[in-house]
Amino acid sequence: MSLSAFLPSLLGGVLIGVAATLLLWLNGRLAGISGILWRLFFSKQGDALWRVLFLGGVVGGAALYYALYDDVPVARETFPAWLLVVSGFLVGYGTSLGNGCTSGHGVCGLGRLSLRSLVATVIFLVTAIVTTFVVRHLFGVV
Amino acid sequence: MKRNLASLVAGLVFGFGLALSGMTHPEKVLSFLDMTGVWDASLLFVLGGAVGVTVITFRFVLKREKPLLAERFIITKETHIDRSIILGAILFGVGWGISGYCPGPAVALLAAPNWELWAFLPAAILGGVAEKLFELRSQQNNEPQPQVATQDAKPVTESPSEGSCG
């Protein structure tokens, strides 16, 4: 792969960083998707709307991209549905318990030089790498 | 009003960036996590691009006394690396490594959902909400136990451990 193949990823990453900067600079909030989403279900009056608008914006921004470029993700027809359910539950439970996901700990936490977030990011990256190996190569699920 | 608009705009930029980055394709994420095959370094560029921005801008933003449109920054002062953050990161890593979905792309994919998302996202919400319920219950049982160390008194609108994300 030539370096230019990574340009969309780099640009996309920069935009994610810009978005996180906007939310912190303007509203004083960290752009951690998991925290914003799970706490929506417990938020009191006055604390819910900004979450809905931010998450709605994420959907809208992605919709705009898919409308402009022919790059809509296609489902893997052979991937077991029950594994997606297990995976979803673990992602939800884990990010809630660990207070952050790729955006909260990765993008925002590392941005503010939080050691706690660095530790979390290294742990979930390493765990994910090991898990992918086991699922793909030991169990043969693709 | 301005704050709501700011949230929406930040979300739009976030979602566009996420889709552009390729991370809403779970198989692309898995090609990064899978070190044995033809390794796809894309995710490294996404994270590098994003952190490259935040590590510079956050320095300046957090030097301000308060955000432009709000009263204060809602960020935890918690620095303790406890059992729950380690266990949480492990469980998240396992879930992420199975499917290639993390919360951001799953939300963005509501723009173009396929059957995979309908299996993943409701289960993720169930997991996240269930854990928060346990957290709330154990906090109620152990009152008073200030879990949040934010800058000043907790307003009533704030849920436990808010702003600790990151």
Interface residues (C-beta under 8 A of the other chain):
Chain A: M1 F6 P8 S9 L10 L11 G12 G13 V14 L15 I16 G17 V18 A19 A20 T21 L22 L23 L24 W25 L26 N27 G28 R29 L30 A31 G32 I33 S34 G35 I36 L37 W38 R39 F41 F42 S43 K44 Q45 G46 D47 L49 W50 R51 L53 F54 L55 G56 G57 V58 V59 G60 G61 A62 A63 L64 Y65 Y66 D71 V72 P73 V74 A75 R76 F79 A81 L83 L84 V85 V86 S87 G88 F89 L90 V91 G92 Y93 G94 T95 S96 L97 G98 N99 G100 C101 T102 S103 G104 H105 G106 V107 C108 G109 L110 G111 R112 L113 S114 L115 R116 S117 V119 A120 T121 I123 F124 L125 V126 T127 A128 I129 V130 T131 T132 F133 V134 V135 R136 H137
Chain B: K2 R3 N4 A6 S7 L8 V9 A10 G11 L12 V13 F14 G15 F16 G17 L18 A19 L20 S21 G22 M23 T24 H25 P26 E27 L30 L33 D34 M35 T36 D40 A41 S42 L43 F45 V46 L47 G48 G49 A50 V51 G52 V53 T54 V55 T57 F58 V61 L62 R64 K66 P67 L68 L69 A70 E71 R72 F73 I74 I75 T76 E78 T79 H80 I81 S84 I85 I86 L87 G88 A89 I90 L91 F92 G93 V94 G95 W96 G97 I98 S99 G100 Y101 C102 P103 G104 A106 V107 A108 L109 L110 A111 A112 N114 W115 E116 A119 F120 L121 P122 A123 A124 I125 L126 G127 G128 V129 A130 E131 K132 E135 L136 V156 T157 E158 S159 S161 E162 G163 S164 C165 G166
